[in-house]
Amino acid sequence: MLAPVQLLSATRQNLWRLTVIRTLVLAAQAGSVGVAYLLDLLPLPWMQLAITLGVSMVLCVLTAIRLRTTWPVTELEYAVQLAFDMLIHSVLLYYSGGSTNPFVSYYLVPLTIAAVTLPWLYSLILSGLALTSYTLLLVQFYPMGRFPIARESMQIYGMWLSFALAASVITFFAAKMAEELRRQEQLRAERREEGLRDQQLLAIATQAAGAAHELGTPLATMSVLIREIREDHKDPLLQEDLAVLQEQVQQCKQTLQQLVRAAEANRRMELEERDVTGWLDEALNRWHLMRPEASYRFQLLGLGPVPRLAPPQDLTQALLNLLNNAADAFPEGLEVRLDWDLLEVCISIRDHGAGVPLAIAEQIGKPFFTTKGKGFGLGLFLSKASVTRAGGSVKLYSHEEGGTLTELRLPRDARGDKHE
């Protein structure tokens, strides 16, 4: 459903530009007629010309009022507007010399605009209208009278003004259309990239669902065996290691259970709103249980009321992945900072590892790309995808004092599927 909306939006913008051009052309036409009338250069039907210019002005006003409404602008309406411009121009030419008027070349302007912005059928119809009008003006028009000197001066002045006006209008419209086309091409490229990312996420999610289903049984078996080993062996050192192992198994089981609960919550769109400090503290405690060998220092920088978020489960997992990446680089002395302003919340994680090499900086975050000797290269990719769905961003920098700085930025009303 996105394509029709974008089409109508582009057509509305083109109609705005056409209204601006129509106003400028009206000013030039009125100025030319006014000069000819005040200097009494030509005996023309001034009343008919004034009425035609008045109709053009009314059309400009009505179009400007219409564009302030929410009604969609269709290509047919846009083509009809261009046809009205041609008809008004034809009437003006009829009362001012017909095909001998130098402004007859202005027919090329609406035709150029139509060729750039409309389907070929509309352009063909408008071309037929312009050709028919021009042909009729060759044989039927109001003569400008016998004033050779005045006519020669007006011809030279009119040719210059007609060329300047046509060149300005075509250049303006072509430049704007080229800019709009570049913007649409960029949007299409971004959507292709998002579509590819979504396909990759779907494939990963499918595999993850199958793996989660299969992991339940071996984890339960491991939990039973660890409990039996602890009962059979009383060595304190072994008991301590088995306790850690049992905590890790329990953490894995809880993670699988949270996956099921998160899927159910997302299906029902039930997201709990909470303080960002509470959410971050819970995530850090959960992460430290998973990585007991890591150490970190937390710093709260935000001032004023604590923002409240409704983070989905995958956003919490994204934060855990970023913390794991930092711990993998250098597990000691991590610096975690929380800051916020009126628009967004920023969580920064700094490690004291080797930093991000410039040669691979652009590759980081792509699926199945990793700089570590272990892992599948999916952590940062999934993290970026989850944060993007919530309307935020993830960026990695090489810190000037060494190590890597990871910035997670979220809007203050972060929720899942933000872009929808």
One Martini backbone bead per residue (centre of mass of N, CA, C, O) as a GRO file, in nm:
protein
  420
    1MET     BB    1   0.050   0.067   0.000
    2LEU     BB    2   0.287   0.270  -0.066
    3ALA     BB    3   0.289   0.356  -0.368
    4PRO     BB    4   0.029   0.537  -0.396
    5VAL     BB    5   0.107   0.745  -0.180
    6GLN     BB    6   0.367   0.843  -0.320
    7LEU     BB    7   0.237   0.928  -0.585
    8LEU     BB    8   0.046   1.143  -0.471
    9SER     BB    9   0.265   1.312  -0.335
   10ALA     BB   10   0.419   1.383  -0.597
   11THR     BB   11   0.178   1.517  -0.742
   12ARG     BB   12   0.135   1.740  -0.537
   13GLN     BB   13   0.412   1.871  -0.572
   14ASN     BB   14   0.376   1.932  -0.876
   15LEU     BB   15   0.128   2.119  -0.839
   16TRP     BB   16   0.271   2.330  -0.676
   17ARG     BB   17   0.477   2.403  -0.893
   18LEU     BB   18   0.270   2.480  -1.108
   19THR     BB   19   0.148   2.716  -0.946
   20VAL     BB   20   0.402   2.882  -0.935
   21ILE     BB   21   0.443   2.905  -1.238
   22ARG     BB   22   0.167   3.027  -1.306
   23THR     BB   23   0.214   3.288  -1.146
   24LEU     BB   24   0.464   3.386  -1.301
   25VAL     BB   25   0.332   3.390  -1.581
   26LEU     BB   26   0.104   3.582  -1.510
   27ALA     BB   27   0.287   3.821  -1.445
   28ALA     BB   28   0.417   3.838  -1.727
   29GLN     BB   29   0.156   3.873  -1.892
   30ALA     BB   30   0.046   4.121  -1.742
   31GLY     BB   31   0.292   4.298  -1.799
   32SER     BB   32   0.276   4.297  -2.107
   33VAL     BB   33  -0.012   4.405  -2.133
   34GLY     BB   34   0.035   4.664  -1.967
   35VAL     BB   35   0.251   4.794  -2.144
   36ALA     BB   36   0.088   4.795  -2.410
   37TYR     BB   37  -0.142   4.973  -2.294
   38LEU     BB   38   0.014   5.224  -2.181
   39LEU     BB   39   0.180   5.267  -2.469
   40ASP     BB   40   0.010   5.206  -2.719
   41LEU     BB   41   0.125   4.974  -2.924
   42LEU     BB   42  -0.156   4.808  -2.945
   43PRO     BB   43  -0.465   4.697  -3.093
   44LEU     BB   44  -0.634   4.547  -2.839
   45PRO     BB   45  -0.849   4.333  -2.652
   46TRP     BB   46  -0.843   4.415  -2.329
   47MET     BB   47  -1.087   4.280  -2.200
   48GLN     BB   48  -1.034   3.986  -2.285
   49LEU     BB   49  -0.753   3.969  -2.158
   50ALA     BB   50  -0.840   4.034  -1.866
   51ILE     BB   51  -1.033   3.794  -1.833
   52THR     BB   52  -0.825   3.569  -1.882
   53LEU     BB   53  -0.636   3.652  -1.651
   54GLY     BB   54  -0.853   3.618  -1.432
   55VAL     BB   55  -0.894   3.315  -1.471
   56SER     BB   56  -0.602   3.240  -1.400
   57MET     BB   57  -0.611   3.352  -1.112
   58VAL     BB   58  -0.844   3.176  -1.009
   59LEU     BB   59  -0.697   2.909  -1.057
   60CYS     BB   60  -0.468   2.959  -0.859
   61VAL     BB   61  -0.642   2.991  -0.604
   62LEU     BB   62  -0.800   2.722  -0.616
   63THR     BB   63  -0.549   2.539  -0.611
   64ALA     BB   64  -0.433   2.634  -0.342
   65ILE     BB   65  -0.683   2.552  -0.177
   66ARG     BB   66  -0.693   2.252  -0.263
   67LEU     BB   67  -0.396   2.180  -0.147
   68ARG     BB   68  -0.505   2.216   0.165
   69THR     BB   69  -0.622   1.957   0.136
   70THR     BB   70  -0.669   1.588   0.168
   71TRP     BB   71  -0.696   1.536  -0.112
   72PRO     BB   72  -0.605   1.355  -0.361
   73VAL     BB   73  -0.366   1.368  -0.623
   74THR     BB   74  -0.404   1.305  -0.945
   75GLU     BB   75  -0.304   1.260  -1.267
   76LEU     BB   76  -0.558   1.366  -1.401
   77GLU     BB   77  -0.569   1.640  -1.261
   78TYR     BB   78  -0.292   1.731  -1.354
   79ALA     BB   79  -0.355   1.718  -1.659
   80VAL     BB   80  -0.592   1.922  -1.651
   81GLN     BB   81  -0.424   2.160  -1.557
   82LEU     BB   82  -0.246   2.169  -1.810
   83ALA     BB   83  -0.481   2.211  -2.008
   84PHE     BB   84  -0.570   2.484  -1.896
   85ASP     BB   85  -0.310   2.632  -1.962
   86MET     BB   86  -0.332   2.594  -2.269
   87LEU     BB   87  -0.605   2.734  -2.309
   88ILE     BB   88  -0.530   3.011  -2.194
   89HIS     BB   89  -0.293   3.055  -2.388
   90SER     BB   90  -0.465   3.041  -2.648
   91VAL     BB   91  -0.644   3.284  -2.588
   92LEU     BB   92  -0.419   3.493  -2.568
   93LEU     BB   93  -0.316   3.444  -2.858
   94TYR     BB   94  -0.576   3.512  -3.013
   95TYR     BB   95  -0.571   3.827  -2.891
   96SER     BB   96  -0.228   3.840  -2.993
   97GLY     BB   97  -0.166   3.705  -3.308
   98GLY     BB   98  -0.112   3.416  -3.251
   99SER     BB   99   0.149   3.269  -3.424
  100THR     BB  100   0.304   3.560  -3.415
  101ASN     BB  101   0.350   3.516  -3.128
  102PRO     BB  102   0.629   3.456  -2.933
  103PHE     BB  103   0.461   3.289  -2.701
  104VAL     BB  104   0.409   3.014  -2.855
  105SER     BB  105   0.656   2.851  -2.725
  106TYR     BB  106   0.515   2.782  -2.444
  107TYR     BB  107   0.402   2.500  -2.513
  108LEU     BB  108   0.666   2.343  -2.422
  109VAL     BB  109   0.639   2.350  -2.116
  110PRO     BB  110   0.393   2.161  -2.050
  111LEU     BB  111   0.512   1.928  -2.219
  112THR     BB  112   0.764   1.883  -2.049
  113ILE     BB  113   0.622   1.832  -1.782
  114ALA     BB  114   0.455   1.589  -1.879
  115ALA     BB  115   0.695   1.407  -1.970
  116VAL     BB  116   0.823   1.392  -1.673
  117THR     BB  117   0.537   1.329  -1.484
  118LEU     BB  118   0.379   1.156  -1.703
  119PRO     BB  119   0.230   0.950  -1.877
  120TRP     BB  120   0.220   0.896  -2.215
  121LEU     BB  121  -0.085   0.942  -2.261
  122TYR     BB  122  -0.105   1.228  -2.147
  123SER     BB  123   0.116   1.348  -2.328
  124LEU     BB  124  -0.028   1.287  -2.595
  125ILE     BB  125  -0.282   1.456  -2.546
  126LEU     BB  126  -0.138   1.728  -2.496
  127SER     BB  127   0.000   1.738  -2.770
  128GLY     BB  128  -0.260   1.746  -2.935
  129LEU     BB  129  -0.366   2.008  -2.812
  130ALA     BB  130  -0.129   2.191  -2.895
  131LEU     BB  131  -0.139   2.135  -3.202
  132THR     BB  132  -0.430   2.228  -3.248
  133SER     BB  133  -0.400   2.516  -3.144
  134TYR     BB  134  -0.175   2.604  -3.334
  135THR     BB  135  -0.329   2.551  -3.599
  136LEU     BB  136  -0.565   2.750  -3.546
  137LEU     BB  137  -0.371   3.005  -3.510
  138LEU     BB  138  -0.290   3.016  -3.817
  139VAL     BB  139  -0.610   3.096  -3.915
  140GLN     BB  140  -0.713   3.204  -3.616
  141PHE     BB  141  -0.712   3.555  -3.526
  142TYR     BB  142  -0.616   3.851  -3.365
  143PRO     BB  143  -0.502   4.120  -3.493
  144MET     BB  144  -0.236   4.369  -3.430
  145GLY     BB  145  -0.183   4.535  -3.671
  146ARG     BB  146  -0.035   4.837  -3.832
  147PHE     BB  147   0.282   4.830  -3.659
  148PRO     BB  148   0.591   4.770  -3.744
  149ILE     BB  149   0.765   4.891  -3.518
  150ALA     BB  150   0.610   4.779  -3.280
  151ARG     BB  151   0.618   4.483  -3.371
  152GLU     BB  152   0.926   4.456  -3.372
  153SER     BB  153   0.970   4.522  -3.075
  154MET     BB  154   0.777   4.307  -2.961
  155GLN     BB  155   0.914   4.066  -3.089
  156ILE     BB  156   1.186   4.091  -2.946
  157TYR     BB  157   1.081   4.106  -2.657
  158GLY     BB  158   0.911   3.843  -2.667
  159MET     BB  159   1.137   3.643  -2.735
  160TRP     BB  160   1.307   3.693  -2.485
  161LEU     BB  161   1.088   3.639  -2.270
  162SER     BB  162   1.010   3.356  -2.365
  163PHE     BB  163   1.286   3.226  -2.328
  164ALA     BB  164   1.332   3.296  -2.028
  165LEU     BB  165   1.077   3.161  -1.921
  166ALA     BB  166   1.116   2.875  -2.031
  167ALA     BB  167   1.397   2.820  -1.911
  168SER     BB  168   1.322   2.862  -1.614
  169VAL     BB  169   1.094   2.656  -1.587
  170ILE     BB  170   1.240   2.401  -1.686
  171THR     BB  171   1.475   2.412  -1.489
  172PHE     BB  172   1.314   2.404  -1.229
  173PHE     BB  173   1.152   2.144  -1.282
  174ALA     BB  174   1.388   1.954  -1.350
  175ALA     BB  175   1.542   1.986  -1.085
  176LYS     BB  176   1.315   1.892  -0.896
  177MET     BB  177   1.271   1.615  -1.030
  178ALA     BB  178   1.557   1.509  -0.990
  179GLU     BB  179   1.548   1.526  -0.683
  180GLU     BB  180   1.302   1.336  -0.649
  181LEU     BB  181   1.427   1.089  -0.789
  182ARG     BB  182   1.665   1.058  -0.594
  183ARG     BB  183   1.492   1.016  -0.342
  184GLN     BB  184   1.335   0.765  -0.443
  185GLU     BB  185   1.586   0.591  -0.494
  186GLN     BB  186   1.678   0.590  -0.202
  187LEU     BB  187   1.421   0.462  -0.087
  188ARG     BB  188   1.440   0.202  -0.252
  189ALA     BB  189   1.713   0.113  -0.141
  190GLU     BB  190   1.623   0.099   0.155
  191ARG     BB  191   1.397  -0.112   0.107
  192ARG     BB  192   1.575  -0.333  -0.005
  193GLU     BB  193   1.747  -0.356   0.250
  194GLU     BB  194   1.511  -0.420   0.442
  195GLY     BB  195   1.414  -0.672   0.294
  196LEU     BB  196   1.675  -0.832   0.325
  197ARG     BB  197   1.682  -0.819   0.632
  198ASP     BB  198   1.408  -0.959   0.679
  199GLN     BB  199   1.487  -1.225   0.544
  200GLN     BB  200   1.719  -1.287   0.736
  201LEU     BB  201   1.553  -1.280   0.995
  202LEU     BB  202   1.358  -1.506   0.919
  203ALA     BB  203   1.568  -1.728   0.892
  204ILE     BB  204   1.680  -1.702   1.179
  205ALA     BB  205   1.412  -1.740   1.332
  206THR     BB  206   1.353  -2.022   1.231
  207GLN     BB  207   1.608  -2.153   1.346
  208ALA     BB  208   1.566  -2.060   1.641
  209ALA     BB  209   1.300  -2.207   1.693
  210GLY     BB  210   1.413  -2.491   1.649
  211ALA     BB  211   1.642  -2.475   1.859
  212ALA     BB  212   1.464  -2.413   2.108
  213HIS     BB  213   1.306  -2.678   2.094
  214GLU     BB  214   1.565  -2.869   2.116
  215LEU     BB  215   1.699  -2.755   2.393
  216GLY     BB  216   1.513  -2.844   2.623
  217THR     BB  217   1.606  -3.139   2.671
  218PRO     BB  218   1.918  -3.110   2.726
  219LEU     BB  219   1.883  -2.911   2.963
  220ALA     BB  220   1.728  -3.101   3.146
  221THR     BB  221   1.948  -3.318   3.157
  222MET     BB  222   2.174  -3.140   3.270
  223SER     BB  223   2.032  -3.062   3.534
  224VAL     BB  224   2.011  -3.349   3.649
  225LEU     BB  225   2.316  -3.425   3.639
  226ILE     BB  226   2.421  -3.197   3.818
  227ARG     BB  227   2.258  -3.275   4.068
  228GLU     BB  228   2.384  -3.561   4.098
  229ILE     BB  229   2.680  -3.475   4.121
  230ARG     BB  230   2.644  -3.303   4.378
  231GLU     BB  231   2.551  -3.551   4.551
  232ASP     BB  232   2.820  -3.739   4.495
  233HIS     BB  233   2.999  -3.470   4.529
  234LYS     BB  234   3.198  -3.286   4.798
  235ASP     BB  235   3.378  -3.103   4.656
  236PRO     BB  236   3.413  -2.768   4.684
  237LEU     BB  237   3.524  -2.695   4.402
  238LEU     BB  238   3.319  -2.859   4.241
  239GLN     BB  239   3.068  -2.728   4.362
  240GLU     BB  240   3.126  -2.446   4.250
  241ASP     BB  241   3.128  -2.520   3.949
  242LEU     BB  242   2.844  -2.653   3.944
  243ALA     BB  243   2.689  -2.400   4.027
  244VAL     BB  244   2.761  -2.234   3.779
  245LEU     BB  245   2.653  -2.436   3.572
  246GLN     BB  246   2.360  -2.434   3.678
  247GLU     BB  247   2.311  -2.132   3.625
  248GLN     BB  248   2.352  -2.145   3.319
  249VAL     BB  249   2.127  -2.345   3.258
  250GLN     BB  250   1.901  -2.176   3.384
  251GLN     BB  251   1.943  -1.934   3.196
  252CYS     BB  252   1.871  -2.086   2.938
  253LYS     BB  253   1.584  -2.162   3.020
  254GLN     BB  254   1.486  -1.870   3.063
  255THR     BB  255   1.536  -1.773   2.776
  256LEU     BB  256   1.333  -1.964   2.642
  257GLN     BB  257   1.088  -1.864   2.805
  258GLN     BB  258   1.111  -1.566   2.708
  259LEU     BB  259   1.059  -1.624   2.413
  260VAL     BB  260   0.772  -1.720   2.450
  261ARG     BB  261   0.662  -1.469   2.600
  262ALA     BB  262   0.740  -1.262   2.382
  263ALA     BB  263   0.572  -1.378   2.152
  264GLU     BB  264   0.302  -1.346   2.300
  265ALA     BB  265   0.321  -1.039   2.352
  266ASN     BB  266   0.350  -0.954   2.054
  267ARG     BB  267   0.082  -1.075   1.962
  268ARG     BB  268  -0.077  -0.885   2.187
  269MET     BB  269   0.069  -0.610   2.239
  270GLU     BB  270   0.235  -0.648   2.527
  271LEU     BB  271   0.376  -0.364   2.688
  272GLU     BB  272   0.588  -0.259   2.934
  273GLU     BB  273   0.605   0.020   3.124
  274ARG     BB  274   0.924   0.179   3.209
  275ASP     BB  275   1.200   0.260   3.350
  276VAL     BB  276   1.513   0.290   3.221
  277THR     BB  277   1.671   0.220   3.478
  278GLY     BB  278   1.531  -0.051   3.540
  279TRP     BB  279   1.589  -0.190   3.271
  280LEU     BB  280   1.900  -0.163   3.279
  281ASP     BB  281   1.950  -0.303   3.551
  282GLU     BB  282   1.832  -0.576   3.473
  283ALA     BB  283   2.018  -0.627   3.230
  284LEU     BB  284   2.288  -0.614   3.385
  285ASN     BB  285   2.230  -0.847   3.580
  286ARG     BB  286   2.186  -1.060   3.365
  287TRP     BB  287   2.461  -1.030   3.226
  288HIS     BB  288   2.646  -1.085   3.480
  289LEU     BB  289   2.549  -1.377   3.507
  290MET     BB  290   2.666  -1.460   3.225
  291ARG     BB  291   2.935  -1.254   3.295
  292PRO     BB  292   3.133  -1.285   3.568
  293GLU     BB  293   3.420  -1.188   3.449
  294ALA     BB  294   3.298  -0.916   3.426
  295SER     BB  295   3.351  -0.557   3.439
  296TYR     BB  296   3.178  -0.256   3.568
  297ARG     BB  297   3.077   0.095   3.511
  298PHE     BB  298   2.824   0.306   3.629
  299GLN     BB  299   2.661   0.599   3.466
  300LEU     BB  300   2.458   0.878   3.552
  301LEU     BB  301   2.357   1.169   3.342
  302GLY     BB  302   2.074   1.226   3.368
  303LEU     BB  303   1.823   1.477   3.382
  304GLY     BB  304   1.552   1.458   3.546
  305PRO     BB  305   1.314   1.283   3.442
  306VAL     BB  306   1.255   0.960   3.394
  307PRO     BB  307   1.226   0.772   3.143
  308ARG     BB  308   0.978   0.591   2.952
  309LEU     BB  309   0.946   0.251   2.851
  310ALA     BB  310   0.850  -0.016   2.592
  311PRO     BB  311   1.030  -0.281   2.578
  312PRO     BB  312   1.108  -0.528   2.399
  313GLN     BB  313   1.273  -0.821   2.411
  314ASP     BB  314   1.473  -0.766   2.169
  315LEU     BB  315   1.598  -0.512   2.302
  316THR     BB  316   1.731  -0.653   2.538
  317GLN     BB  317   1.901  -0.844   2.362
  318ALA     BB  318   2.059  -0.623   2.222
  319LEU     BB  319   2.202  -0.519   2.476
  320LEU     BB  320   2.342  -0.786   2.545
  321ASN     BB  321   2.508  -0.805   2.284
  322LEU     BB  322   2.670  -0.545   2.327
  323LEU     BB  323   2.797  -0.632   2.595
  324ASN     BB  324   2.936  -0.888   2.482
  325ASN     BB  325   3.115  -0.746   2.277
  326ALA     BB  326   3.273  -0.582   2.487
  327ALA     BB  327   3.370  -0.830   2.656
  328ASP     BB  328   3.524  -0.970   2.423
  329ALA     BB  329   3.735  -0.744   2.392
  330PHE     BB  330   3.710  -0.643   2.719
  331PRO     BB  331   3.613  -0.742   3.044
  332GLU     BB  332   3.756  -0.495   3.174
  333GLY     BB  333   3.631  -0.184   3.254
  334LEU     BB  334   3.356  -0.115   3.182
  335GLU     BB  335   3.151   0.153   3.033
  336VAL     BB  336   2.834   0.266   3.157
  337ARG     BB  337   2.595   0.494   3.003
  338LEU     BB  338   2.328   0.724   3.100
  339ASP     BB  339   2.124   0.922   2.877
  340TRP     BB  340   1.918   1.229   2.828
  341ASP     BB  341   1.648   1.391   2.660
  342LEU     BB  342   1.366   1.506   2.499
  343LEU     BB  343   1.402   1.266   2.262
  344GLU     BB  344   1.635   1.075   2.392
  345VAL     BB  345   1.818   0.772   2.452
  346CYS     BB  346   2.151   0.700   2.592
  347ILE     BB  347   2.370   0.414   2.545
  348SER     BB  348   2.699   0.364   2.663
  349ILE     BB  349   2.982   0.153   2.550
  350ARG     BB  350   3.306   0.090   2.694
  351ASP     BB  351   3.605  -0.035   2.585
  352HIS     BB  352   3.970  -0.164   2.612
  353GLY     BB  353   4.049  -0.250   2.340
  354ALA     BB  354   4.143  -0.235   1.995
  355GLY     BB  355   3.907  -0.165   1.834
  356VAL     BB  356   3.807  -0.029   1.517
  357PRO     BB  357   3.880  -0.107   1.216
  358LEU     BB  358   3.858   0.067   0.925
  359ALA     BB  359   3.847  -0.175   0.712
  360ILE     BB  360   3.574  -0.306   0.889
  361ALA     BB  361   3.351  -0.103   0.973
  362GLU     BB  362   3.130  -0.152   0.739
  363GLN     BB  363   3.086  -0.471   0.812
  364ILE     BB  364   2.967  -0.417   1.068
  365GLY     BB  365   2.645  -0.583   1.110
  366LYS     BB  366   2.665  -0.809   0.927
  367PRO     BB  367   2.589  -1.107   0.835
  368PHE     BB  368   2.838  -1.334   0.913
  369PHE     BB  369   3.022  -1.112   1.058
  370THR     BB  370   3.351  -1.143   1.211
  371THR     BB  371   3.635  -1.061   1.445
  372LYS     BB  372   3.608  -1.329   1.578
  373GLY     BB  373   3.683  -1.668   1.654
  374LYS     BB  374   3.387  -1.656   1.740
  375GLY     BB  375   3.095  -1.722   1.622
  376PHE     BB  376   2.844  -1.587   1.365
  377GLY     BB  377   2.781  -1.273   1.323
  378LEU     BB  378   2.475  -1.183   1.470
  379GLY     BB  379   2.454  -0.987   1.708
  380LEU     BB  380   2.469  -0.700   1.570
  381PHE     BB  381   2.255  -0.748   1.358
  382LEU     BB  382   2.018  -0.800   1.555
  383SER     BB  383   2.047  -0.541   1.714
  384LYS     BB  384   1.996  -0.341   1.484
  385ALA     BB  385   1.718  -0.449   1.406
  386SER     BB  386   1.577  -0.399   1.680
  387VAL     BB  387   1.638  -0.094   1.705
  388THR     BB  388   1.506  -0.007   1.439
  389ARG     BB  389   1.217  -0.102   1.515
  390ALA     BB  390   1.228   0.119   1.764
  391GLY     BB  391   1.374   0.390   1.626
  392GLY     BB  392   1.680   0.347   1.637
  393SER     BB  393   2.044   0.327   1.710
  394VAL     BB  394   2.371   0.191   1.602
  395LYS     BB  395   2.711   0.277   1.709
  396LEU     BB  396   3.061   0.260   1.615
  397TYR     BB  397   3.369   0.354   1.784
  398SER     BB  398   3.681   0.488   1.803
  399HIS     BB  399   3.844   0.569   2.066
  400GLU     BB  400   4.076   0.813   2.142
  401GLU     BB  401   4.177   0.628   2.412
  402GLY     BB  402   4.062   0.364   2.330
  403GLY     BB  403   3.874   0.148   2.194
  404THR     BB  404   3.515   0.104   2.216
  405LEU     BB  405   3.219   0.285   2.110
  406THR     BB  406   2.882   0.229   2.207
  407GLU     BB  407   2.571   0.347   2.059
  408LEU     BB  408   2.243   0.366   2.208
  409ARG     BB  409   1.951   0.489   2.044
  410LEU     BB  410   1.635   0.615   2.178
  411PRO     BB  411   1.329   0.682   2.187
  412ARG     BB  412   1.110   0.779   2.443
  413ASP     BB  413   0.885   0.582   2.271
  414ALA     BB  414   0.985   0.296   2.267
  415ARG     BB  415   0.900   0.043   2.026
  416GLY     BB  416   0.781  -0.179   1.838
  417ASP     BB  417   0.751  -0.121   1.509
  418LYS     BB  418   0.802   0.191   1.441
  419HIS     BB  419   0.796   0.205   1.113
  420GLU     BB  420   0.472   0.130   1.103
   0.00000   0.00000   0.00000
